[in-house]
Amino acid sequence: MKFMLDTANLKTIKYYNEILPLAGVTSNPSIIKTEGKIDFFKHFKELRKIIGMDKSLHIQVVATDCQGILKDAEVILGNIDDKVYIKVPVTEEGLKAIKILKSDGVAVTATAIYSKIQGDLAIEAEADYIAPYFNRMENMNINPRDTIKHFAGLINKYNSSTLILAASFRNIGQVTDALECGAHSVTIGSSLLNDALKLPAIQNAVDNFTRDWEGIFGKDTSIIDLI
C-alpha cells in the first residue's frame, strides 16, 4: 500500500513530505495549470530535490500521437532525470508508445483509465502502473470498485508486475474503497488529506485527552516533567 500526492505545488509537497509516509508525487497538465506558467524543467527538478530519488515522480506527456509521446518522454527524462515515470493516457497511440517505452526500459504510468479493457491492455503492455480514475468512472455510472477488483484479479492471476495506482477522488471514502478493492497505491490531492486529518472530531478527542491529563497532573506538567 503506497500513498502518493497528486499536486505540483512545491510548498504543499515539502509540507506533506515531512508528515506522510509518502511514496511519490503525481502530476498532469491540469494540475500544472493550477501553478501557473512555471519554468517546467526547473520546477520539477526542484520537486525532485524535495522528495529525493527514492520516491517516484510521475509526469505526463502532452503529445497525443505515438511519435510525439516518445519525444515528450525523451525530453522529460533528459531534462529532469531518468527515473521519472512517464504518464501516458491509454489510447491507441498511447498503447503503441507504452510498448516502445517499455522496450527501452522506461518506467511508465498508464493513465486516464475509465474501462476494464484499457487497464487490461495496459497490463499486457507491461505498464509499471495503471491509473484508474475512480470518481470520474463513478460519475459516468461505471463501477470503479468492480473495475479495480477486476484489475487486481488479473494481476494476481497472471503474476503481473503492474501496480494499480488509483486516482481521481472526491472524498476519502473513495480512497479507502480503492485500497480495499485491491489498489496497490492511491494518489490524493492535498485538500482531501487536509479534510481527512483535520476532522473536528479528531481535534475534539485530542483536546479531551489534554484536559484529562491536566486534570490529573496539572496544566504545566508534561510526561518529561515526571522523570
Steps between C-alpha positions, in 0.01 A plus 500: 500500500651830388379858533592760242425871482312631197638852466784704355499763775848503652392645835229237539736218402765616745239523777351155450834335425590569863172357630388210282658165414508644150587264215500754219343794320274496196412781264326573171444809283182594690686491831787702356249759377412584862863603553496746211763524228787338687857448383412136425835323527635718782177447694511122478870487578423693817213262573739208464739660747218515753389138474834343413583225254352225717144622437325477164427804287231469232485758219251487213568550132307760303526360147220269386670312216753222555805681363412813692454303821840338454661838440330650807626207706854541367504869588354444848751227581790697357422829672366388839636152574487151357305358796180690416192290432357616169121531518331400177121504443371160387391573143598311185798730450574489871512120507728502198734738682484301827623187322796689355583679825496174694723333240746783565485445877302816580274504808141559387176592674200428278242763584150629416354153550120483501437143388611146569630448147727804525657363816519147362691618195733718708575205729578285196723780366690472832433850629652544845185666633143528375300799625122442504301821555276408793264796533484570128393140439237531768369818339459303175307219677801270461568299817857591605504247783418213270751629245783514753412152629513378139848648449624359832369157408673500161828620647493223760384233255771568246769605750534839333741761634256783419373694802164674534532872577144617563438871434225761471325505837219714633529390862708282732234229499578441134870478582451231763257315271765493226754348738249246631424396142863424426672822394869483587533878510286812510580856406318763701455876472616709795149635567369147566791426731440822688131418544573146614768586755333809642153370577345687795445166675875430495582835656224454758652167602846656533358787706322254731822305555680824587230605748503159666879509538491850640226396742737243650845656476437869446509727197873560491614140560616282212606135493862615498439692823407173675853360475 
